[in-house]
Amino acid sequence: MAINALAIAFVEPGKAEIHELALPEPTDDDLVVRVEYTGISVGTERWAFDDYRPETVFPVIAGYLGVGVVERVGANVAGFAKGDHPLHPFSPAGAL
């Protein structure tokens, strides 16, 4: 199951572009989530965009704010089911 995704790329300080990426084939250890909404945080990611984070190497794909629906649960993944709306990729749906 080949997956292409759109990503926000910070290509240089102060410049962002939308890029299409080919993602690796999911494994039995992966949870595939179709992202419905995403954003750029006003802290960590904005600081990277403005080149205030010295560990940022451009170009970089930023992002950890995302909400979506589970499309596929790998055989080795517990606590999720297709159709769940996970709040965080490491927490079962509904957990805080």
C-alpha positions in Angstrom: 0.0 0.0 0.0 2.0 3.0 -1.3 1.2 6.2 0.6 1.9 9.7 -0.6 1.4 12.6 1.9 1.6 16.4 1.9 4.0 18.0 4.3 5.0 21.5 5.4 8.7 21.9 4.6 10.8 24.7 6.0 13.2 25.0 3.1 15.2 27.8 4.6 14.7 30.2 7.5 11.5 32.1 7.0 10.4 30.1 3.9 7.8 27.3 4.0 6.5 25.1 1.1 4.1 22.3 0.7 5.8 19.1 -0.5 4.4 15.8 -1.6 6.3 12.9 0.0 6.3 9.2 -0.7 6.2 7.4 2.7 7.8 4.1 3.3 5.6 1.0 3.3 3.9 0.6 6.7 5.1 -2.3 8.8 3.5 -4.5 11.5 4.9 -2.0 14.0 3.1 1.1 12.4 -0.1 2.9 13.0 -1.4 4.7 9.8 -3.4 7.8 10.6 -5.1 9.9 7.9 -4.5 13.4 9.1 -7.6 15.6 9.0 -6.2 18.8 10.6 -2.7 19.9 11.4 -0.9 23.1 12.4 2.4 24.8 13.2 3.0 25.3 16.9 3.7 28.9 18.0 6.7 27.6 20.0 8.9 24.8 18.8 8.1 24.9 15.1 7.8 28.7 14.8 11.2 29.0 16.5 12.6 26.5 13.9 11.0 28.4 11.1 12.5 31.7 12.3 15.9 29.9 12.8 16.0 30.4 16.6 16.6 26.6 17.2 20.3 25.9 16.4 19.6 22.2 16.0 17.4 22.8 13.0 19.0 21.8 9.7 17.2 23.1 6.6 15.3 21.8 4.7 13.2 20.2 7.5 9.8 18.7 7.6 8.1 20.1 10.7 5.1 18.9 12.5 3.7 17.1 15.4 0.3 18.7 15.7 -2.1 16.5 13.9 -5.6 15.0 14.3 -6.9 12.2 12.2 -8.5 8.8 11.8 -6.7 5.5 12.1 -6.7 3.8 8.7 -4.5 0.8 9.5 -3.2 -0.9 12.7 -0.1 -3.0 12.4 -0.2 -6.5 13.8 2.2 -5.5 16.6 0.3 -2.4 17.7 -2.0 -2.5 20.7 -4.6 -0.1 21.9 -5.9 1.2 18.6 -8.6 0.1 16.1 -9.4 1.3 12.6 -11.6 4.4 12.8 -10.2 5.6 16.2 -9.3 9.3 16.5 -6.0 9.2 18.5 -5.1 12.3 20.5 -1.4 11.5 20.4 0.5 8.8 18.4 1.7 7.2 21.6 -1.6 7.1 23.5 -4.7 5.0 23.0 -7.6 6.9 21.6 -9.4 8.9 24.3 -6.5 8.7 26.7 -5.2 11.9 28.1 
